[in-house]
């Protein structure tokens, strides 16, 4: 009787053994194909952005004052040794295999996308048959690093990631070739209906896609998904001043309900702006210019789109802008011709007519003031801004030129930095000599993004990105935990000038 029972138990256990074997296979006991590896030959490039307002967020209500953008707009030279990097992001299937081998821990978040948007998938990680070839997300920085180490690699440094995303530094404005950038902007922001599947960005895709499936998201070296799909962890701890030569005189201010911001703790450091009075003068000029923008373009926000598109209306706006700009430039020296506008310009601005400019009203002014002023009024309007954003950024450019004329240290860059002020300020001297091997760690507590908790750099756009500029290769974010739209890829030290085998 015992033997019969034993046989029945074995028979009953057989299906369970088969089930366990199937589960083990599904969990990745059989290794999935690894990501192809791409060799990125070393070189030198300019890291960081030189665009004060990369996404055109300035307006007559104020200049763009985003702390993460501030940390980005410090162009500086960097040198990168040859290295290797995964062609695609690490997949769900690859990560599950690492977990099954007890070399990795399960992601802290098993969903992906953003709640209440089409990109959201609730059981993403738990459905490998459907999403196994999609990028893994929801892992912490430490989990991502552990996975790469289990494969004999590491997370790429921030310098390496940007060098790769800019096609070895040759395409600083976008991940794609410069000639195609305008087309991609239209594709992402307007014309995805007929181009779905080309990119995992904005309206081009409902949610994340299989890695390497977005044919247009490809660098010149063939690395995929650096503009979209999911954002990616890199090795570096987040530091506002990572691109700056030093951090003396700075601290992070944490206004309640606002983003953290690196600001001066005791005024602008002398190493950045030794002549404070000169900087103040430049700020006054900026304020005067900004007021011109507000007077000229403020009403645009009260007009409908069709009126803005009207050519006659735009011509009037541009003339108003130029009129106010000239008045600002020449201050109160225009008493006798201050009301000259429109059709009267051709009559009043006539040097052949001795009555057109009565210099007796301002005897101390230079003799050619009226000529210069009239030249200002009649100048070609081709370069005049047609929006409040362009106008305000023109003022910022004027401020940059002003401080560059001996007010600040050579190479000083401008950002919105003073607490309680939305004025541009020289705030950082770019660092020199950065290398691909440099990993920023141990950021001083006074500069940490999250109070008391290390934050790490996340690079690249993701599928929820609506604007092409947000997929720019210089974009930086700071995270200190698992995020449902952040994944990673691995990098490897080049061995003998070639990629290692795995």
Helices and strands as residue ranges (DSSP letters): H 2-26, E 37-40, E 43-47, H 67-72, E 76-80, E 83-86, H 92-100, H 128-131, H 141-150, E 154-155, H 158-165, G 178-180, H 181-189, G 192-194, G 202-204, E 231-237, E 250-253, E 261-264, H 276-297, G 298-302, H 305-309, H 311-329, G 342-344, H 345-348, G 359-362, H 369-377, G 381-383, H 388-403, E 412-416, E 424-429, E 434-435, G 445-447, E 456-459, G 468-471, E 476-479, E 486-487, E 490-493
